Amino acid sequence: MLIKNKAEKTFKKIGLEATFDHSGLDEAAAAAAQYDLVFTPMNLVNQFHLPKSCATKVIGMVNVLSEQEMIEKLRANGFIE
């Protein structure tokens, strides 16, 4: 829930519109391919097994409460300039 709340605030601040969901790891890993973007703690990135043809970006966060890190990761993955 912390990542969802931080993402909502960060996206609003930088002017990106998005729909946000929150779930446990098992559910998130199973449903990840339905989303454009998934934020997760860095140590859980390897739990997401997506086919190479899947366009979903799974982004690991060192500090899930860091607005600056989230913005940097969005920029690095082409979601913002």
N, C-alpha and C positions, 0 to 999 in steps of 0.2 A: 504494500500500500504506500510505503514511503516513496518508491520510485514513481508510482503513478501520480501522486500529489506533486512531486518535484517536476515531473514532465509537464503536467498541466500548467503549472505556474511558469515554467521556462518557455513553453511553446507560446503561451499568451503574451509573455514579455517580448518575444522576438517576432510576434505576428504570424505564427504558423497555426493553421486550423487543423485539428485532428480529433479523432474519437479515441478514448482511452479505455482500456480494460485492465483488470488486475486478476491474477489467479495464482494458484500454487504451482510449484515447479513441474509436477507431472502433467497437469492440465495445460500449462503454458507450452511445454515442450511438444505435446501432442498437437496443439492447435496453432503453433507458430507460423506454419505455412499460410495461414489465412490472413496474415497481417503483413504490412509493409515493413514494420520496424518493431523490434523487441529490445527493450533495455533490461539488463540483468546484471547482478554482481559478476565481476570478472571471473571468480572461481566457479561460476555455474555455466559459463558459455559452452563448455564441452558437453553439456547435457542436451543441447539442441542439435539433433541430427536431421538436417534438411537435405533434400536432394540438390544436386548441383544446378538443376534447372529452376530451382525455387529462387524468386527475387527477394525474399525476405532478408532483411539485414538484422542479424543478432549482434547487439552492441554491448560489450562488457564494460562495466563501470568500476573503477577502482574505488571511488567515493560516490555512492549512490545519491548523496545529498548535495553534490557539487553542481551548481548551475553552470559554472564555467566549463567543467569537464563535459557536461551534456552538450553544451553549445559547440565545443571543440569537436566532439564525436559526430554531431549532426553535420558540421562543416566538412569533416574528413570523409564522410560517407555520402556527400553530395546532396544532402537535404536542404542546406542553405549555402549561400555564398560567403 
